[in-house]
Amino acid sequence: MASNNPTVDANVHMSLPPATRTATANGTGIATKGFSHVLAVLQVGTVTGTTPTLDVKIQESDTSGGT
């Protein structure tokens, strides 16, 4: 049974490793069954360009394929 203590009940997963990106990128699914909370950490490096854009979408799904 979860204790609702993130320092005890944490399970760390990297969905999309940090890298230079010049196009759309999608992370992998992360199973959260058995957990009551999710903490998302967004790691962003140097942003360049005339009008750089960072759009983030976190999505819930019943299947690992995202549908």
C-alpha positions in Angstrom: 0.0 0.0 0.0 1.3 3.4 -1.0 2.2 5.8 1.9 1.7 9.0 -0.2 5.3 9.8 0.6 7.2 10.6 -2.7 10.6 10.0 -1.1 9.5 6.4 -0.2 7.1 5.5 -3.1 9.1 7.0 -6.0 9.8 5.1 -9.2 11.9 7.2 -11.6 11.5 6.8 -15.4 12.9 8.9 -18.2 10.4 9.2 -21.1 12.4 11.4 -23.4 16.2 11.8 -22.8 17.7 15.2 -23.1 19.0 15.9 -26.6 19.2 18.6 -29.3 15.9 18.5 -31.2 14.9 20.3 -34.4 11.5 18.6 -34.9 8.6 17.1 -32.9 9.6 14.4 -30.5 7.5 12.0 -28.4 8.4 10.2 -25.3 7.6 6.7 -24.3 4.7 5.6 -22.1 5.2 5.1 -18.4 3.0 2.7 -16.5 1.7 4.3 -13.3 -0.5 1.4 -12.0 -0.2 1.1 -8.3 0.8 4.7 -7.8 -1.6 7.5 -6.6 0.5 10.4 -7.8 2.7 11.4 -10.7 5.5 14.0 -10.7 6.7 15.2 -14.1 10.1 16.9 -14.3 10.9 18.8 -17.5 14.6 19.1 -18.2 15.3 21.8 -20.8 18.8 22.9 -22.0 19.8 25.9 -24.1 17.1 27.3 -26.4 18.2 29.0 -29.6 16.7 30.4 -32.7 14.7 33.5 -33.7 11.4 32.3 -32.2 12.0 29.0 -30.3 9.0 27.1 -29.1 8.6 24.5 -26.5 5.1 22.9 -26.3 4.6 20.2 -23.7 1.6 17.8 -23.5 1.3 15.1 -20.8 -1.4 12.6 -21.7 -3.2 9.9 -19.8 -4.0 6.6 -21.6 -5.3 3.2 -20.6 -2.9 1.5 -23.0 0.9 1.9 -23.6 0.3 2.9 -27.2 -1.5 6.1 -26.1 -5.0 5.2 -27.4 
